[in-house]
Amino acid sequence: MTPSPAETDPSVTSNRPRYKKKRYIVPAGLLALTVGIAGCSGGEDEAVTPVTSVPSDRPTPSPSPTVDQAAVAKAAAEKAAAEKAAAEAAAAEAAAAAEAQRAAAAAEAARVEAARVARVEAERVAAAAEAAEAAKARVAPPATAFYQNCDAVRAAGAAPIRSGDPGWQSKFDRDKDGVGCEN
C-alpha cells in the first residue's frame, strides 16, 4: 500500500476539521483549570512555605504526609471516637431512664390495682356483714299475732303487712290492694 500525499508531504494539511481537534483541547484545559482552583482553595488556611532545593548527593525522599497532617488526622479520629462514645453513653443513659420510667409506671399501676382490689374486697366484706346484721335485726312476727291498729304493726316492725301475714286484718288495707299499713 502506498502512503497518501497528506502522510508524506508536511505542507499538505489534514482533511480533518479544526473543531474536532478543539473538542479534546478545550475540555482538557477546563479540567486543568478546575483542578488548579480546587487545589488552591483547599479550605484550610495554611501558610505556604517556599521550598528551596538544596543540592545533595542523597536521593530525595518521596513525598509523605507531614507530622502535622498526621497529628491533625489523629486528633480528628480521636475527636470522632470521643463524640461517638459520648453519643453511645447518652443513648444508653436515655434507654436506662426510659426503662426506669417504665418500671415506675408498672409499679404504680400494680399499686393502684392492689388498692382497687382491696377496696372491692372491703366493700364485699362490709356488705356481707351488713346483710348478716340486718338478718339478725329482723324479727319475725309471731305466728299468731294480733295487732290493734297500724301503729301496733309498725311498733312490732311488721309494716307494711301483707295479706296472708300473721296478724293481717282487712281494716289495715284502705285501698284494697293486699298491702296494709303502707304509710
ZAPATI-299364 format. One record per residue: x, y, z of N, C-alpha, C, O in turn; residue in three letters. Coordinates in steps of 0.02 Angstrom, whole numbers, plus 50000, padded with zeros to 5 digits. Each point is the difference from the previous one (the first is absolute). Last residue first. Example, Ala and Ser with C-alpha at 12.3 -4.5 7.8 and 13.67 -1.06 7.14 Angstrom:
// ZAPATI-299364
((50642, 49888, 50354), (50042, 50059, 50003), (49961, 50055, 50037), (50025, 50055, 50008), 'ser')
((49990, 49659, 49988), (49955, 50059, 50000), (50045, 50060, 50000), (50052, 49999, 50033), 'ala')
***
This chain:
// ZAPATI-299364
((45077, 50181, 55240), (50030, 50065, 50013), (49994, 50020, 50072), (50023, 50054, 50018), 'asn')
((49906, 49728, 49897), (50052, 50021, 49952), (50032, 50066, 50018), (50060, 50009, 49987), 'glu')
((49771, 49811, 50107), (50044, 50045, 50039), (50059, 50023, 49956), (50058, 49996, 50020), 'cys')
((49832, 49799, 49868), (49973, 50044, 50050), (50054, 50040, 50036), (50059, 49981, 49998), 'gly')
((49877, 49874, 49759), (50056, 50024, 50042), (49971, 50050, 50049), (49968, 50049, 49980), 'val')
((49899, 49851, 49848), (50033, 49943, 50031), (50059, 50019, 50044), (50032, 49956, 50028), 'gly')
((49804, 50190, 49854), (50049, 49972, 49953), (50039, 49942, 50030), (50046, 49974, 49967), 'asp')
((49771, 50198, 50113), (49982, 49932, 49981), (50048, 49971, 49946), (49978, 49968, 49952), 'lys')
((50022, 50246, 50183), (49987, 50002, 49928), (49988, 49931, 49970), (49994, 49994, 49939), 'asp')
((50045, 50035, 50299), (49949, 50049, 49981), (49985, 49998, 49926), (49942, 50007, 49981), 'arg')
((50156, 49820, 50210), (50007, 50014, 49929), (49945, 50047, 49978), (49944, 49979, 49987), 'asp')
((50070, 49933, 50237), (50065, 50032, 49988), (50008, 50023, 49927), (50042, 50043, 49986), 'phe')
((49768, 49832, 50098), (49995, 50070, 50018), (50066, 50037, 49989), (50001, 50062, 49996), 'lys')
((49971, 49700, 49975), (49980, 50039, 49942), (49995, 50075, 50016), (50003, 50042, 49955), 'ser')
((50169, 49791, 50167), (49929, 50014, 50004), (49983, 50046, 49942), (50041, 50041, 49980), 'gln')
((50176, 49790, 50122), (49967, 50039, 49947), (49927, 50008, 50016), (49965, 49954, 50021), 'trp')
((50210, 49916, 50100), (49974, 50063, 50028), (49966, 50043, 49948), (49982, 50057, 50016), 'gly')
((50188, 49769, 49891), (49967, 49993, 50065), (49981, 50068, 50028), (50040, 50047, 49997), 'pro')
((49967, 49927, 49737), (50048, 50004, 50055), (49962, 49989, 50066), (49941, 50016, 50005), 'asp')
((49943, 49999, 49788), (50027, 49934, 50012), (50052, 49999, 50056), (50016, 49947, 50026), 'gly')
((49945, 50275, 49843), (49946, 49951, 50008), (50031, 49931, 50006), (50040, 49981, 49957), 'ser')
((50114, 50219, 50120), (49967, 49976, 49939), (49946, 49949, 50016), (49999, 49969, 50054), 'arg')
((50142, 50256, 50064), (49976, 49932, 50009), (49960, 49979, 49939), (49961, 50040, 49973), 'ile')
((50251, 50145, 50074), (49931, 49990, 49980), (49981, 49926, 50004), (50040, 49955, 49984), 'pro')
((50056, 50082, 50203), (49970, 50042, 49948), (50047, 50002, 49940), (50061, 49998, 50010), 'ala')
((49977, 49893, 50209), (49970, 49959, 49948), (49969, 50041, 49944), (49971, 49971, 49954), 'ala')
((50136, 50085, 50270), (50047, 49994, 49943), (49972, 49958, 49944), (50039, 49975, 49959), 'gly')
((49861, 50104, 50257), (50025, 49931, 50000), (50049, 49989, 49943), (50033, 49948, 49998), 'ala')
((49857, 50259, 50023), (50040, 49992, 50061), (50030, 49929, 50002), (50055, 49991, 50027), 'ala')
((49793, 50062, 49799), (50064, 50035, 49990), (50046, 49990, 50060), (50060, 49991, 49992), 'arg')
((49723, 49923, 50024), (50036, 49963, 49947), (50069, 50031, 49990), (50050, 49965, 49995), 'val')
((49802, 50146, 50150), (50026, 49939, 50032), (50039, 49958, 49950), (50049, 49969, 50018), 'ala')
((49843, 50222, 49902), (50054, 50021, 50044), (50031, 49939, 50034), (50061, 49997, 50009), 'asp')
((49747, 49974, 49857), (50063, 50006, 49960), (50058, 50023, 50043), (50057, 49983, 49986), 'cys')
((49750, 49891, 50150), (49997, 50049, 49945), (50068, 50003, 49964), (50045, 49961, 50016), 'asn')
((49903, 49867, 50146), (49942, 50041, 50010), (49990, 50048, 49942), (49944, 50010, 49976), 'gln')
((50171, 49744, 50015), (50018, 50071, 50005), (49936, 50040, 50004), (49953, 49989, 49961), 'tyr')
((50153, 49746, 50072), (49940, 50040, 49996), (50021, 50072, 50011), (50034, 50017, 50048), 'phe')
((50077, 49718, 49886), (50005, 50069, 50023), (49933, 50034, 49994), (49958, 49981, 49958), 'ala')
((50165, 49778, 50022), (49933, 50020, 50017), (50002, 50071, 50030), (49999, 50009, 50060), 'thr')
((50200, 49903, 49862), (49954, 49965, 49956), (49927, 50018, 50015), (49958, 50001, 49954), 'ala')
((50241, 50177, 50094), (49977, 49935, 50027), (49947, 49969, 49954), (49964, 50036, 49965), 'pro')
((50220, 50123, 49929), (49941, 50008, 50043), (49978, 49930, 50025), (50009, 49950, 49966), 'pro')
((50246, 50107, 49978), (49940, 49974, 49968), (49941, 50009, 50048), (50005, 49987, 50060), 'ala')
((50218, 50162, 49919), (49966, 49955, 50046), (49936, 49976, 49965), (49958, 50041, 49981), 'val')
((50291, 50074, 49951), (49930, 49986, 49980), (49970, 49948, 50048), (50025, 49945, 50007), 'arg')
((50202, 50115, 50015), (49955, 50052, 50025), (49927, 49987, 49981), (49954, 50019, 50037), 'ala')
((50223, 49840, 49886), (49991, 49991, 50071), (49948, 50050, 50027), (49960, 49983, 50044), 'lys')
((50103, 50035, 49732), (49963, 49938, 50009), (49987, 49987, 50074), (49947, 49975, 50018), 'ala')
((50186, 50206, 49921), (49930, 50014, 49983), (49958, 49937, 50009), (49942, 50004, 50021), 'ala')
((50290, 49976, 50007), (49971, 50039, 50054), (49927, 50015, 49987), (49959, 49998, 50047), 'glu')
((50160, 49894, 49785), (49993, 49955, 50057), (49968, 50037, 50059), (49958, 49972, 50035), 'ala')
((50095, 50152, 49774), (49944, 49955, 49985), (49989, 49952, 50059), (49942, 49985, 50017), 'ala')
((50242, 50159, 49993), (49939, 50038, 50006), (49939, 49956, 49988), (49949, 50007, 50034), 'glu')
((50262, 49900, 49933), (49989, 50011, 50071), (49935, 50038, 50011), (49962, 49985, 50047), 'ala')
((50107, 49982, 49732), (49981, 49936, 50030), (49985, 50008, 50075), (49952, 49972, 50026), 'ala')
((50129, 50214, 49857), (49932, 49985, 49978), (49976, 49934, 50030), (49942, 49994, 50020), 'ala')
((50281, 50069, 50018), (49955, 50045, 50036), (49927, 49986, 49982), (49956, 50000, 50043), 'ala')
((50211, 49884, 49842), (49997, 49976, 50069), (49951, 50043, 50040), (49962, 49975, 50040), 'val')
((50082, 50092, 49739), (49963, 49936, 50000), (49992, 49974, 50072), (49946, 49976, 50018), 'arg')
((50184, 50217, 49949), (49928, 50015, 49988), (49959, 49936, 50001), (49944, 49999, 50026), 'glu')
((50289, 49979, 49988), (49974, 50029, 50062), (49926, 50017, 49993), (49961, 49989, 50046), 'ala')
((50151, 49932, 49763), (49993, 49946, 50050), (49972, 50027, 50065), (49958, 49967, 50031), 'glu')
((50091, 50188, 49800), (49943, 49958, 49980), (49988, 49944, 50051), (49943, 49986, 50017), 'val')
((50247, 50150, 50015), (49939, 50038, 50011), (49938, 49959, 49982), (49951, 50000, 50038), 'arg')
((50261, 49908, 49916), (49988, 50002, 50073), (49936, 50037, 50016), (49961, 49980, 50043), 'ala')
((50109, 50016, 49733), (49978, 49933, 50021), (49985, 49999, 50075), (49950, 49971, 50021), 'val')
((50141, 50227, 49890), (49932, 49989, 49975), (49973, 49933, 50023), (49943, 49995, 50022), 'arg')
((50281, 50056, 50027), (49955, 50041, 50041), (49927, 49990, 49978), (49955, 49997, 50041), 'ala')
((50211, 49898, 49833), (49995, 49968, 50065), (49953, 50039, 50045), (49961, 49971, 50038), 'ala')
((50088, 50122, 49752), (49958, 49940, 49992), (49991, 49964, 50067), (49945, 49977, 50016), 'glu')
((50201, 50207, 49976), (49931, 50023, 49991), (49953, 49940, 49994), (49946, 50000, 50029), 'val')
((50284, 49955, 49982), (49977, 50026, 50064), (49927, 50023, 49995), (49961, 49987, 50045), 'arg')
((50145, 49941, 49758), (49990, 49943, 50045), (49973, 50024, 50067), (49956, 49968, 50029), 'ala')
((50106, 50196, 49816), (49940, 49966, 49977), (49984, 49940, 50045), (49941, 49987, 50015), 'ala')
((50259, 50127, 50026), (49943, 50042, 50018), (49934, 49968, 49979), (49951, 50001, 50037), 'glu')
((50248, 49894, 49897), (49992, 49994, 50073), (49940, 50041, 50023), (49962, 49978, 50043), 'ala')
((50099, 50039, 49731), (49972, 49934, 50013), (49989, 49990, 50075), (49949, 49971, 50020), 'ala')
((50156, 50227, 49912), (49930, 50000, 49978), (49967, 49933, 50014), (49942, 49997, 50021), 'ala')
((50287, 50022, 50020), (49963, 50039, 50048), (49926, 50002, 49983), (49957, 49995, 50044), 'ala')
((50188, 49901, 49804), (49995, 49960, 50061), (49960, 50038, 50053), (49959, 49970, 50035), 'ala')
((50089, 50143, 49765), (49951, 49946, 49988), (49991, 49958, 50062), (49944, 49980, 50016), 'arg')
((50220, 50185, 49994), (49934, 50031, 49998), (49946, 49947, 49988), (49946, 50002, 50030), 'gln')
((50277, 49931, 49961), (49981, 50016, 50069), (49931, 50031, 50003), (49961, 49986, 50046), 'ala')
((50128, 49973, 49743), (49985, 49936, 50032), (49979, 50012, 50073), (49953, 49969, 50024), 'glu')
((50122, 50216, 49852), (49935, 49977, 49974), (49979, 49935, 50034), (49941, 49991, 50016), 'ala')
((50272, 50092, 50034), (49949, 50043, 50029), (49930, 49979, 49977), (49953, 50000, 50040), 'ala')
((50230, 49889, 49867), (49993, 49982, 50070), (49947, 50042, 50034), (49961, 49975, 50040), 'ala')
((50094, 50077, 49738), (49966, 49936, 50003), (49989, 49978, 50072), (49947, 49974, 50016), 'ala')
((50179, 50219, 49948), (49930, 50012, 49982), (49959, 49936, 50003), (49943, 49999, 50023), 'ala')
((50288, 49985, 50008), (49970, 50034, 50057), (49926, 50014, 49988), (49959, 49992, 50045), 'glu')
((50168, 49918, 49780), (49992, 49950, 50052), (49967, 50031, 50062), (49958, 49968, 50031), 'ala')
((50096, 50176, 49793), (49946, 49955, 49979), (49987, 49947, 50053), (49943, 49983, 50014), 'ala')
((50238, 50162, 50019), (49936, 50037, 50007), (49941, 49956, 49980), (49948, 50001, 50032), 'ala')
((50267, 49911, 49936), (49986, 50006, 50071), (49934, 50036, 50012), (49961, 49980, 50043), 'ala')
((50116, 50006, 49737), (49979, 49934, 50023), (49983, 50002, 50075), (49951, 49969, 50021), 'glu')
((50138, 50225, 49884), (49933, 49988, 49973), (49973, 49933, 50023), (49941, 49993, 50017), 'ala')
((50280, 50061, 50038), (49954, 50043, 50037), (49928, 49989, 49977), (49954, 49997, 50040), 'ala')
((50217, 49894, 49843), (49993, 49970, 50066), (49951, 50041, 50042), (49960, 49972, 50037), 'ala')
((50094, 50113, 49753), (49961, 49939, 49992), (49988, 49967, 50068), (49944, 49978, 50015), 'lys')
((50196, 50208, 49977), (49931, 50020, 49988), (49955, 49940, 49993), (49943, 50000, 50024), 'glu')
((50287, 49961, 49996), (49973, 50026, 50063), (49927, 50021, 49992), (49959, 49988, 50044), 'ala')
((50158, 49943, 49765), (49989, 49942, 50044), (49970, 50024, 50067), (49956, 49967, 50027), 'ala')
((50106, 50197, 49819), (49942, 49964, 49974), (49984, 49941, 50045), (49942, 49985, 50014), 'ala')
((50251, 50136, 50035), (49941, 50041, 50014), (49937, 49964, 49977), (49950, 49999, 50036), 'lys')
((50256, 49904, 49913), (49986, 49995, 50072), (49938, 50039, 50019), (49960, 49978, 50041), 'glu')
((50116, 50038, 49737), (49975, 49932, 50013), (49983, 49991, 50074), (49949, 49970, 50017), 'ala')
((50151, 50231, 49918), (49932, 49997, 49973), (49969, 49931, 50013), (49941, 49995, 50016), 'ala')
((50283, 50037, 50043), (49957, 50038, 50044), (49928, 49998, 49976), (49954, 49993, 50040), 'ala')
((50208, 49908, 49823), (49992, 49961, 50062), (49953, 50036, 50048), (49957, 49969, 50031), 'lys')
((50102, 50143, 49772), (49957, 49943, 49984), (49987, 49958, 50062), (49944, 49977, 50011), 'ala')
((50205, 50200, 50009), (49932, 50026, 49989), (49953, 49943, 49986), (49944, 49998, 50026), 'val')
((50281, 49950, 49991), (49974, 50019, 50066), (49929, 50025, 49994), (49957, 49985, 50042), 'ala')
((50157, 49966, 49760), (49986, 49938, 50036), (49971, 50016, 50069), (49953, 49966, 50022), 'ala')
((50119, 50214, 49850), (49941, 49970, 49969), (49981, 49936, 50036), (49941, 49987, 50011), 'gln')
((50256, 50118, 50056), (49942, 50041, 50018), (49936, 49971, 49971), (49949, 49999, 50033), 'asp')
((50258, 49905, 49912), (49981, 49983, 50068), (49939, 50040, 50020), (49957, 49974, 50036), 'val')
((50068, 49982, 49706), (50042, 50029, 50052), (49974, 49979, 50068), (49945, 49973, 50006), 'thr')
((50038, 49883, 49762), (49963, 50048, 50041), (50045, 50026, 50056), (50039, 49962, 50029), 'pro')
((50085, 49968, 49754), (49957, 49964, 50046), (49964, 50051, 50042), (50021, 50058, 50003), 'ser')
((50149, 49915, 49758), (49958, 50040, 50044), (49955, 49956, 50043), (49970, 49953, 49975), 'pro')
((50270, 49961, 49949), (49935, 50009, 49969), (49956, 50040, 50048), (50007, 49994, 50061), 'ser')
((50260, 50042, 49942), (49948, 49952, 50022), (49934, 50015, 49965), (49986, 50056, 49979), 'pro')
((50262, 49987, 49917), (49946, 50035, 50035), (49947, 49950, 50020), (49980, 49957, 49960), 'thr')
((50285, 49983, 50015), (49938, 50005, 49961), (49946, 50033, 50042), (49997, 49993, 50061), 'pro')
((50264, 50068, 49972), (49949, 49952, 50021), (49939, 50006, 49955), (49982, 50054, 49978), 'arg')
((50205, 50091, 50010), (50015, 49937, 49967), (49948, 49947, 50017), (49993, 49949, 49966), 'asp')
((49960, 50321, 50019), (50033, 49952, 50043), (50011, 49936, 49961), (49971, 49990, 49946), 'ser')
((49931, 50287, 50044), (50031, 49945, 49965), (50035, 49954, 50050), (50036, 50022, 50045), 'pro')
((49745, 50123, 49996), (50070, 50000, 50019), (50033, 49942, 49964), (49979, 49942, 50007), 'val')
((49785, 50217, 49970), (50034, 49936, 49988), (50074, 50009, 50016), (50032, 50048, 49979), 'ser')
((49734, 50068, 50115), (50065, 50013, 49968), (50035, 49934, 49991), (50003, 49959, 50046), 'thr')
((49736, 50140, 49998), (50044, 49942, 50001), (50064, 50019, 49963), (49999, 50020, 49942), 'val')
((49809, 50132, 50198), (50034, 49986, 49937), (50048, 49941, 50009), (50033, 49993, 50052), 'pro')
((49734, 50040, 50081), (50071, 50013, 50008), (50035, 49983, 49936), (49986, 49948, 49970), 'thr')
((49756, 50122, 50116), (50039, 49964, 49950), (50073, 50020, 50010), (50018, 50059, 49998), 'val')
((49765, 49931, 50175), (50052, 50042, 49973), (50042, 49959, 49952), (50023, 49945, 50018), 'ala')
((49717, 50010, 50033), (50066, 49981, 50020), (50050, 50048, 49969), (49991, 50022, 49943), 'glu')
((49738, 49933, 50088), (50044, 50058, 49995), (50068, 49981, 50027), (50013, 50006, 50060), 'asp')
((49784, 49843, 49822), (50040, 50010, 50059), (50045, 50060, 49988), (50029, 50008, 49946), 'glu')
((49825, 49915, 49884), (49957, 50011, 50058), (50041, 50012, 50063), (49971, 50025, 50049), 'gly')
((50100, 49943, 49714), (49988, 49938, 50037), (49958, 50010, 50061), (49981, 49951, 50032), 'gly')
((50094, 50177, 49745), (49951, 50016, 50052), (49981, 49936, 50036), (49943, 49977, 49995), 'ser')
((50216, 50009, 49833), (50019, 50062, 50034), (49953, 50016, 50057), (50021, 50027, 50051), 'cys')
((49939, 49787, 49806), (50061, 49988, 50039), (50020, 50061, 50039), (50028, 49994, 50055), 'gly')
((49791, 50019, 49796), (49982, 49958, 50057), (50061, 49987, 50043), (49994, 49997, 50061), 'ala')
((50039, 50118, 49739), (49961, 50042, 50046), (49983, 49960, 50063), (50005, 50026, 50056), 'ile')
((50105, 49858, 49771), (50044, 50052, 50028), (49964, 50043, 50051), (50028, 50015, 50053), 'gly')
((49850, 49826, 49825), (50043, 49967, 50048), (50046, 50051, 50033), (50013, 49996, 50060), 'val')
((49852, 50083, 49768), (49959, 49981, 50057), (50043, 49967, 50054), (49993, 50016, 50059), 'thr')
((50111, 50037, 49735), (49982, 50061, 50036), (49961, 49983, 50063), (50013, 50029, 50053), 'leu')
((50037, 49796, 49800), (50061, 50023, 50033), (49986, 50063, 50041), (50025, 50007, 50055), 'ala')
((49801, 49911, 49814), (50014, 49953, 50054), (50062, 50023, 50038), (50000, 49999, 50062), 'leu')
((49943, 50118, 49745), (49952, 50014, 50054), (50012, 49955, 50060), (49994, 50022, 50057), 'leu')
((50134, 49939, 49749), (50018, 50064, 50031), (49954, 50018, 50058), (50023, 50023, 50052), 'gly')
((49928, 49788, 49819), (50060, 49987, 50039), (50022, 50064, 50035), (50022, 49997, 50057), 'ala')
((49794, 50015, 49794), (49983, 49967, 50064), (50062, 49986, 50043), (49996, 50005, 50061), 'pro')
((50045, 50097, 49727), (49960, 50043, 50044), (49981, 49963, 50064), (50009, 50029, 50054), 'val')
((50108, 49852, 49774), (50042, 50050, 50032), (49960, 50041, 50050), (50024, 50013, 50055), 'ile')
((49874, 49821, 49803), (50043, 49969, 50050), (50038, 50053, 50040), (50012, 49990, 50060), 'tyr')
((49847, 50073, 49763), (49956, 49966, 50047), (50040, 49961, 50052), (49973, 49982, 50052), 'arg')
((50125, 50138, 49763), (49983, 50042, 50057), (49957, 49961, 50051), (50000, 50017, 50059), 'lys')
((50063, 49888, 49731), (50058, 50005, 50042), (49983, 50038, 50064), (50026, 49984, 50054), 'lys')
((49810, 50000, 49783), (50011, 49933, 50029), (50061, 50000, 50045), (50002, 49964, 50049), 'lys')
((49939, 50229, 49824), (49959, 49992, 50060), (50009, 49932, 50032), (49989, 49992, 50060), 'tyr')
((50118, 50068, 49728), (50033, 50026, 50060), (49958, 49988, 50063), (50030, 49990, 50054), 'arg')
((49956, 49843, 49730), (49982, 50068, 50018), (50032, 50021, 50067), (50015, 49958, 50042), 'pro')
((50088, 49864, 49777), (49961, 50001, 50062), (49984, 50072, 50018), (50045, 50042, 50000), 'arg')
((50097, 49882, 49819), (49930, 50011, 49982), (49956, 50006, 50062), (49941, 50018, 49995), 'asn')
((50328, 50051, 49992), (49954, 49944, 50010), (49929, 50020, 49980), (49981, 50058, 50003), 'ser')
((50237, 50055, 49884), (49963, 49999, 50064), (49952, 49942, 50001), (49979, 49973, 49949), 'thr')
((50264, 50069, 49921), (49929, 49985, 49988), (49966, 49995, 50069), (50023, 49964, 50044), 'val')
((50209, 50069, 49940), (49966, 50061, 49980), (49925, 49988, 49988), (49961, 50047, 49998), 'ser')
((50201, 49779, 50058), (49979, 50039, 50057), (49963, 50063, 49980), (49966, 50030, 50042), 'pro')
((50054, 49722, 49836), (50017, 50070, 49989), (49975, 50041, 50059), (49940, 50002, 50014), 'asp')
((50023, 49760, 49983), (50070, 50010, 49981), (50019, 50073, 49994), (50057, 50017, 50016), 'thr')
((49719, 49909, 50040), (50045, 49968, 50048), (50073, 50015, 49984), (50041, 50005, 50046), 'glu')
((49785, 50071, 49812), (49995, 50036, 50063), (50048, 49971, 50051), (50024, 50036, 50043), 'ala')
((49951, 49861, 49741), (50040, 50061, 49999), (49996, 50039, 50065), (50049, 50034, 50018), 'pro')
((49923, 49699, 49992), (49963, 50055, 49970), (50042, 50063, 50000), (50047, 50004, 50041), 'ser')
((50052, 49739, 49950), (49977, 50052, 50045), (49966, 50056, 49961), (50016, 50013, 49943), 'pro')
((49982, 49726, 49982), (50041, 50060, 49993), (49974, 50053, 50046), (49939, 50006, 50009), 'thr')
((50063, 49713, 49988), (49959, 50058, 50000), (50044, 50062, 50000), (50052, 50002, 50034), 'met')
***
